[in-house]
Amino acid sequence: MEDGKLKANQVGWRQALAQAQAQAQAQAQAQSRRRPLGCLPSPSVCLLKFCSLHTPLPGALTQDAACFAQPFSQLPGTAFFCVADGHGKNGDQVSQEVLNSLVYELEEQADELITNPGLTMAESFEAVNHHLEQMCSEAEVEVNAIESGACAIAVWLRGHTLWTSSVGDCRAVLGVRHNGNLLPYM
């Protein structure tokens, strides 16, 4: 009887391992069909999904995606903040793709980001837009940005200087803490 249980457990373990391997292989194949945007090579990046202030019901699907990284792309003395606000039927997917793609583009151009942050951030937003257009022209559209989109704002900080870049109706407000209250910086 014990031998029968052992053999059954071994078979179950093998099946579970085979299923896990098949699932990992399917995920790798799905990612290899796309440009590696959406992959975040930096371990310093922490992706967060959060509820929008405009979400009508608790637990409703939010179309916002946000990111914070410190240091950004392993560059000492830097930080990166980004918020993408999705719009339309697939806005949640588009905002996440915008966020992942922008981080990828900026990390790929880390040297240029140091020497010319404003231009590099603007070019990265252009590259993300081009990437979304390419994705929409694929036979199997993974992220449908044809009828959906996202506005986004990114802030990159190096030392005591910060740069912002945005697309759409996003804004960033620099704040300070004064007597325990958070206030807009004047």
C-alpha positions as CSV (number, residue, x, y, z in Angstrom):
1,M,0.0,0.0,0.0
2,E,2.8,2.4,0.9
3,D,4.5,1.6,-2.4
4,G,1.3,2.5,-4.3
5,K,1.1,5.9,-2.5
6,L,4.7,6.6,-3.2
7,K,4.3,5.8,-6.9
8,A,1.1,7.9,-7.1
9,N,2.9,10.8,-5.4
10,Q,5.9,10.5,-7.8
11,V,3.5,10.5,-10.8
12,G,1.7,13.6,-9.3
13,W,5.0,15.3,-8.7
14,R,6.1,14.6,-12.3
15,Q,2.9,15.8,-13.7
16,A,3.0,19.0,-11.7
17,L,6.6,19.6,-12.8
18,A,5.7,18.9,-16.5
19,Q,2.8,21.3,-16.2
20,A,5.0,24.0,-14.6
21,Q,7.6,23.5,-17.3
22,A,5.0,23.7,-20.1
23,Q,3.5,26.9,-18.5
24,A,7.0,28.5,-18.3
25,Q,7.7,27.5,-21.9
26,A,4.4,29.0,-23.1
27,Q,5.1,32.2,-21.2
28,A,8.6,32.4,-22.7
29,Q,7.2,31.8,-26.2
30,A,4.6,34.5,-25.7
31,Q,7.2,37.0,-24.7
32,S,9.6,36.0,-27.5
33,R,6.9,36.9,-30.0
34,R,7.1,40.5,-28.9
35,R,9.8,43.1,-28.6
36,P,11.2,42.8,-25.1
37,L,9.2,45.8,-23.9
38,G,7.2,44.9,-20.9
39,C,10.3,43.2,-19.5
40,L,11.9,45.1,-16.6
41,P,15.6,44.2,-16.4
42,S,16.3,46.4,-13.4
43,P,15.7,44.8,-10.0
44,S,15.3,48.3,-8.6
45,V,11.9,48.8,-10.3
46,C,8.8,48.1,-8.3
47,L,5.6,48.1,-10.2
48,L,2.5,49.1,-8.4
49,K,-1.2,49.0,-9.5
50,F,-3.4,51.3,-7.5
51,C,-6.9,52.6,-7.5
52,S,-7.6,55.8,-9.3
53,L,-9.4,58.6,-7.4
54,H,-11.9,58.4,-10.1
55,T,-12.8,54.7,-9.7
56,P,-16.6,54.7,-9.0
57,L,-16.8,51.6,-7.0
58,P,-14.5,49.9,-4.5
59,G,-12.8,46.9,-6.2
60,A,-13.6,48.3,-9.7
61,L,-10.9,47.8,-12.3
62,T,-8.5,50.7,-12.4
63,Q,-6.8,51.7,-15.6
64,D,-3.8,53.4,-13.9
65,A,-0.3,52.0,-13.6
66,A,2.5,53.5,-11.6
67,C,6.2,52.9,-11.1
68,F,8.9,54.0,-8.7
69,A,12.6,53.1,-9.0
70,Q,15.5,54.2,-6.8
71,P,18.1,54.1,-8.0
72,F,17.0,54.1,-11.6
73,S,18.8,51.6,-13.9
74,Q,21.4,51.2,-11.2
75,L,22.5,54.8,-11.5
76,P,23.5,56.1,-8.1
77,G,21.7,59.3,-6.9
78,T,18.8,58.8,-9.2
79,A,15.1,58.1,-8.9
80,F,12.3,57.6,-11.4
81,F,8.5,58.0,-11.0
82,C,5.9,57.3,-13.7
83,V,2.1,57.2,-13.8
84,A,0.1,56.1,-16.8
85,D,-3.7,56.6,-16.9
86,G,-5.4,54.3,-19.3
87,H,-8.5,55.3,-21.4
88,G,-11.0,53.2,-23.3
89,K,-12.0,49.5,-23.2
90,N,-8.4,48.2,-22.9
91,G,-6.9,51.2,-21.0
92,D,-5.6,49.0,-18.2
93,Q,-3.5,47.0,-20.7
94,V,-2.3,50.0,-22.6
95,S,-1.3,51.9,-19.4
96,Q,0.7,48.9,-18.2
97,E,2.4,48.5,-21.6
98,V,3.2,52.2,-21.7
99,L,4.8,52.0,-18.2
100,N,6.8,48.9,-19.0
101,S,7.9,50.1,-22.4
102,L,8.9,53.6,-21.1
103,V,11.0,52.0,-18.3
104,Y,12.6,49.7,-20.8
105,E,13.4,52.5,-23.3
106,L,15.0,54.7,-20.6
107,E,17.0,51.9,-19.2
108,E,18.3,51.0,-22.7
109,Q,19.4,54.6,-23.0
110,A,20.8,55.2,-19.5
111,D,24.0,56.8,-20.7
112,E,22.0,59.3,-22.8
113,L,19.7,59.9,-19.9
114,I,22.6,61.2,-17.9
115,T,24.0,63.5,-20.6
116,N,20.7,64.8,-22.1
117,P,17.7,63.8,-19.9
118,G,15.0,66.0,-21.6
119,L,15.7,64.8,-25.1
120,T,16.1,61.2,-24.0
121,M,12.8,61.2,-22.2
122,A,11.0,62.8,-25.1
123,E,12.6,60.3,-27.6
124,S,11.6,57.4,-25.2
125,F,7.9,58.6,-25.3
126,E,8.1,58.6,-29.1
127,A,9.6,55.1,-29.1
128,V,6.8,53.9,-26.8
129,N,4.2,55.4,-29.2
130,H,5.9,53.6,-32.1
131,H,5.9,50.4,-30.2
132,L,2.2,50.6,-29.5
133,E,1.5,51.3,-33.2
134,Q,3.6,48.2,-34.1
135,M,1.7,46.0,-31.7
136,C,-1.6,47.1,-33.2
137,S,-0.4,46.0,-36.7
138,E,0.5,42.5,-35.6
139,A,-1.8,39.6,-36.7
140,E,-2.4,38.7,-33.0
141,V,-2.8,41.9,-31.1
142,E,-1.7,41.5,-27.5
143,V,-2.3,45.0,-26.3
144,N,-5.1,46.8,-28.3
145,A,-4.2,50.4,-28.4
146,I,-6.4,51.0,-31.5
147,E,-9.5,52.0,-29.5
148,S,-7.8,52.6,-26.2
149,G,-4.8,54.7,-25.0
150,A,-3.1,56.2,-22.1
151,C,-1.7,59.5,-21.0
152,A,1.5,59.4,-18.9
153,I,3.9,61.5,-16.9
154,A,7.4,60.6,-16.0
155,V,9.8,62.3,-13.5
156,W,13.5,61.6,-13.4
157,L,15.5,62.9,-10.5
158,R,19.3,63.1,-10.4
159,G,20.8,64.7,-7.3
160,H,18.7,67.8,-6.7
161,T,17.6,68.3,-10.3
162,L,14.5,66.8,-11.8
163,W,13.1,66.5,-15.3
164,T,9.5,65.8,-16.3
165,S,8.1,64.5,-19.6
166,S,4.5,63.8,-20.4
167,V,2.0,62.9,-23.0
168,G,-1.7,63.9,-22.6
169,D,-3.3,65.5,-19.7
170,C,-1.1,64.3,-16.9
171,R,0.6,66.7,-14.4
172,A,3.1,66.3,-11.6
173,V,3.0,68.4,-8.5
174,L,6.2,68.9,-6.5
175,G,5.3,68.8,-2.8
176,V,7.0,69.5,0.5
177,R,6.2,68.4,4.0
178,H,5.7,71.4,6.4
179,N,4.6,70.9,10.0
180,G,3.4,67.4,9.2
181,N,1.3,68.6,6.2
182,L,2.0,67.9,2.5
183,L,1.9,71.1,0.5
184,P,2.6,72.0,-3.1
185,Y,6.1,73.5,-3.5
186,M,6.0,77.2,-4.2
